Structures are given as C-alpha cells and as structure tokens.
Amino acid sequence: RRPAVAGRLAQTLKITAVNKPWSAIVAHYAEYDGPSMQAMHALAERIASGPLATGLYAWTSMFDLCITQTEAVYPYTGPYLKVSPLADGQIEFRYLDTMEQGKQWHRVVEPEAAIARLLEFLKNLHWFPGELLQP
C-alpha cells in the first residue's frame, strides 16, 4: 500500500518553476504605456541584454517584477526583490526577506532612477562583482 500513496504524493508535489525567460519579461512590459511601465521595460531590457541575465532569475506577478539569485519553484518562500510600478508613476523596490513589512528594505524612486537603484541594490547585497554593476 505504501508505494501507491507515495506515487500519488509525488504526482501532487510536481515541481513547477516560476521563473520566466528575460525575453518574455521584456515582452510583458513592452505591452504597457506610462512612465513607470516604461521604466519597468527599460529595467528588464537592461538585465536581459547584459551579464546580469545569467545571475538573476525572475517572474512577474501582475505588474510586479520579482527577482531572485537562484531559480525559484512554486511555492517559493525565499527572499526576493520585488520591483513595482506605482500609480503615481514612481517605482518601488522592496526586498522581501522577512514577513514583517516594517523590517523590509524598500526605496521609492522616480522612473529615470530605476536602473541606478537596482544596480545599487545588487552592489550593496554583493550579488555581483562591482565591475558588472556600472551604470
């Protein structure tokens, strides 16, 4: 009897990757207008077209861009950087490494500062060597 139960459990717990290719993420943001969405598109393009694409994994959740250092599978419960276009045109960066929102690192920037903010975040957390993080 045990093997049948184990077989059903294995079918139930299929591993599903949540990451999307950077090309798909760039295409996703290309569909929308407005300063914050254009900034999200530029941010995704910057990552996709350079060395950061080999070390960052991401998925989208509605308009949010969720970025990790490793491939993520569903359900993903590890830390990640959430980049969100805000209704007022700004971009919010929030690092979700704890469930306590008051303890999460976060910054809100103007759209034209989004790429610089991402590079500074990556530099501060030592996700990449400094020479890869030039503006």
Disulfide bonds with the S-S distance in Angstrom:
none
